[in-house]
Amino acid sequence: MKYKTKEVGLFDAKTHLSELVDRAGQGEEITITKRGAAVARLVPAERRQPRDPKQAAALIRQLRRGLKLGRTTIRGIIEEGRI
């Protein structure tokens, strides 16, 4: 459900914040004004899709291929932390 953008004064926004957050969560965009000028917008958060663990592992493997340590070794890095 997509709502039309609505303007709300700062005092009303503070008074009804919980309700405005619920409405934003349902897709409404709310502009908060101070003395008639827009100062902020309350918009729905992006909904992230859960990532498939196999896709995540493949992405990690792909990123590791380009990783260069130079003369440093993984063993050296681990031992530096054991002081």
Steps between C-alpha positions, in 0.01 A plus 500: 500500500657832392396821669526858389776708661367688801638803683496512880619780726784430741281528812244254356780268389641489854153445645406222256841349417399140564200530268711670231763226521229237457365683194849529352544128558192445285649699213399860568754781464460780753669839477563670834486878491623769736330836464366390164836395351582135435780385731482118495331206335378180657511225238458121504819304568626283218400145556798271459447151372671230705810381315534135411793356701643334188495834316669670797774235509555534125530878536757463780704258286485744208618790718787292645640430153599863460650533850879541508703494819841570345769347724261472795358155573180407674710315760701819567183703546362242744822488703519880523175488691644252755746731672 
